[in-house]
Amino acid sequence: MRYLILIAGLAALAACNSASNARKEADQEYAVGSYEQSMKAYQLCAEQNPGNPEKCSALSRVMDADRKRYDKEAPGF
């Protein structure tokens, strides 16, 4: 009986660790996707407004915020 409880406890710990890893992986994928999308949006705006970079300032701030999240969540990507 004691071994059954021990096995059940170890299985529960393994499931928690698996869920934690899945969450971390999802956060990393979101950070990478957000940064790539905001970078493309900023580049497109910069191409369309070469003489007026102020029009892209909001996109620049979004890209910087996404880059910070990317650096935090996915440093090895």
Residue frames as qw, qx, qy, qz and C-alpha x, y, z in Angstrom:
[[0.000, 0.885, 0.465, 0.000, 0.00, 0.00, 0.00],
 [0.332, -0.765, 0.097, 0.543, 2.83, 2.35, 0.84],
 [0.387, -0.130, 0.589, 0.697, 4.36, 1.86, -2.63],
 [0.196, 0.640, 0.673, 0.315, 1.04, 2.59, -4.29],
 [0.140, -0.938, -0.227, 0.222, 0.83, 5.94, -2.51],
 [0.406, -0.563, 0.362, 0.622, 4.44, 6.70, -3.43],
 [0.361, 0.189, 0.691, 0.596, 3.81, 5.90, -7.11],
 [0.078, 0.820, 0.549, 0.142, 0.66, 8.02, -7.14],
 [0.268, -0.873, -0.024, 0.408, 2.56, 10.92, -5.57],
 [0.408, -0.334, 0.519, 0.673, 5.38, 10.67, -8.10],
 [0.292, 0.465, 0.701, 0.456, 2.89, 10.56, -10.97],
 [0.041, -0.924, -0.372, 0.082, 1.22, 13.71, -9.67],
 [0.340, -0.727, 0.222, 0.554, 4.56, 15.50, -9.46],
 [0.408, -0.012, 0.657, 0.634, 5.44, 14.46, -13.00],
 [0.188, 0.710, 0.624, 0.266, 2.11, 15.81, -14.28],
 [0.163, -0.931, -0.144, 0.294, 2.70, 19.18, -12.58],
 [0.393, -0.506, 0.439, 0.630, 6.16, 19.44, -14.07],
 [0.369, 0.289, 0.720, 0.512, 4.80, 18.56, -17.51],
 [0.077, 0.871, 0.481, 0.067, 2.13, 21.27, -17.28],
 [0.286, -0.837, 0.091, 0.457, 4.73, 23.80, -16.17],
 [0.416, -0.231, 0.596, 0.647, 6.96, 22.95, -19.13],
 [0.282, 0.558, 0.688, 0.368, 4.02, 23.20, -21.53],
 [0.061, -0.944, -0.283, 0.159, 3.14, 26.65, -20.17],
 [0.355, -0.671, 0.313, 0.571, 6.75, 27.83, -20.49],
 [0.405, 0.068, 0.698, 0.586, 6.94, 26.55, -24.06],
 [0.171, 0.767, 0.589, 0.189, 3.67, 28.31, -24.94],
 [0.189, -0.914, -0.058, 0.353, 4.99, 31.56, -23.45],
 [0.414, -0.410, 0.509, 0.633, 8.16, 31.25, -25.51],
 [0.339, 0.366, 0.719, 0.485, 6.24, 30.63, -28.72],
 [0.031, 0.902, 0.431, -0.022, 3.98, 33.61, -28.01],
 [0.300, -0.793, 0.151, 0.508, 6.98, 35.86, -27.35],
 [0.399, -0.148, 0.634, 0.646, 8.66, 34.83, -30.60],
 [0.236, 0.570, 0.704, 0.353, 5.47, 35.22, -32.65],
 [0.078, -0.927, -0.303, 0.207, 4.60, 38.60, -31.13],
 [0.325, -0.658, 0.301, 0.609, 8.07, 39.98, -31.75],
 [0.364, 0.063, 0.703, 0.608, 8.17, 38.76, -35.35],
 [0.144, 0.731, 0.636, 0.201, 4.73, 40.20, -36.06],
 [0.143, -0.931, -0.147, 0.303, 5.45, 43.60, -34.52],
 [0.395, -0.459, 0.450, 0.656, 8.82, 43.79, -36.27],
 [0.322, 0.314, 0.716, 0.534, 7.17, 43.13, -39.65],
 [0.029, 0.873, 0.487, 0.019, 4.49, 45.74, -38.96],
 [0.270, -0.826, 0.091, 0.486, 7.13, 48.33, -38.06],
 [0.407, -0.204, 0.599, 0.659, 9.23, 47.52, -41.13],
 [0.249, 0.572, 0.690, 0.368, 6.19, 47.84, -43.39],
 [0.087, -0.939, -0.289, 0.164, 5.30, 51.21, -41.83],
 [0.372, -0.657, 0.294, 0.586, 8.89, 52.43, -42.19],
 [0.394, 0.095, 0.680, 0.611, 8.92, 51.43, -45.86],
 [0.124, 0.726, 0.617, 0.279, 5.64, 53.22, -46.51],
 [0.158, -0.979, -0.121, -0.044, 6.68, 56.36, -44.62],
 [0.779, 0.102, -0.121, 0.607, 10.39, 56.87, -45.34],
 [0.221, 0.475, -0.076, 0.848, 10.28, 60.63, -44.80],
 [0.463, -0.537, 0.080, -0.700, 8.02, 60.62, -41.75],
 [0.444, 0.068, -0.859, 0.246, 9.24, 58.19, -39.06],
 [0.263, -0.107, 0.500, -0.818, 6.92, 59.75, -36.46],
 [0.741, 0.002, -0.229, -0.631, 4.02, 57.86, -38.04],
 [0.800, 0.051, -0.598, 0.005, 5.65, 54.61, -36.93],
 [0.020, -0.497, 0.611, -0.616, 6.51, 55.61, -33.37],
 [0.761, -0.237, 0.291, -0.528, 3.65, 53.61, -31.82],
 [0.961, 0.194, -0.188, -0.056, 4.70, 50.51, -33.76],
 [0.436, 0.542, -0.568, 0.441, 8.28, 51.10, -32.66],
 [0.361, -0.441, 0.546, -0.614, 7.21, 51.11, -29.00],
 [0.927, -0.038, 0.121, -0.353, 5.19, 47.92, -29.48],
 [0.823, 0.397, -0.378, 0.148, 8.16, 46.27, -31.18],
 [0.138, 0.553, -0.617, 0.543, 10.46, 47.31, -28.31],
 [0.638, -0.310, 0.434, -0.555, 8.04, 45.89, -25.73],
 [0.972, 0.145, -0.030, -0.185, 7.74, 42.64, -27.69],
 [0.598, 0.531, -0.520, 0.301, 11.54, 42.46, -27.99],
 [0.200, -0.506, 0.620, -0.565, 11.87, 42.76, -24.22],
 [0.855, -0.103, 0.299, -0.412, 9.35, 39.95, -23.72],
 [0.878, 0.400, -0.262, 0.007, 11.21, 37.91, -26.35],
 [0.313, 0.583, -0.619, 0.423, 14.55, 38.48, -24.56],
 [0.449, -0.382, 0.571, -0.572, 12.98, 37.47, -21.24],
 [0.865, 0.034, 0.311, -0.392, 10.94, 34.46, -22.35],
 [0.932, 0.326, 0.131, 0.088, 12.97, 33.00, -25.21],
 [0.168, -0.855, 0.417, 0.258, 16.65, 33.83, -24.73],
 [0.491, -0.288, 0.767, 0.296, 17.81, 30.64, -26.47],
 [0.668, 0.580, 0.456, -0.102, 15.60, 30.88, -29.55]]
